[in-house]
Amino acid sequence: MSMMLRQLSSIGKGTVSNCCGNKVLWRGMSTKADYICVHVFVSCKPGTEEAFRTASLANARVSAKEPGIARFDVVQEKDDPSKFLLVEVYKNKDAPAEHKKTEHYNTWRESVADMMSEPRR
């Protein structure tokens, strides 16, 4: 099954748009084996897609500046705009827990909780 996705923000190889909408050149990620990639799948309630996208992009902009985060992408499915994928790449095993202690993460989590049609996975 293939999904048509629209990548809203990215720190990826080549010239890409970052979470602020600016074109940037990415030189590649480290190949360190201790990087951790987390995929968070979210289904939004109808009518909340724009608010969810706005909150998630705001969180991504600040999260990408954390020392333990190598990459933070927000992706929205084209065929079903209520479906999102958050791709979080951490530089070490402690970084996910550190990220969850940040004010911006907790603000995001609280602001989008009622927008989700089911618990994120």
Secondary structure, DSSP 8 states (H G I E B T S, - for coil): ----EEEEE---SEEEE-TTS-EEEE------TT-EEEEEEEEB-TT-HHHHHHHHHHHHHHHTTSTTEEEEEEEEESS-TTEEEEEEEESSTTHHHHHTTSHHHHHHHHHHGGGBSS---
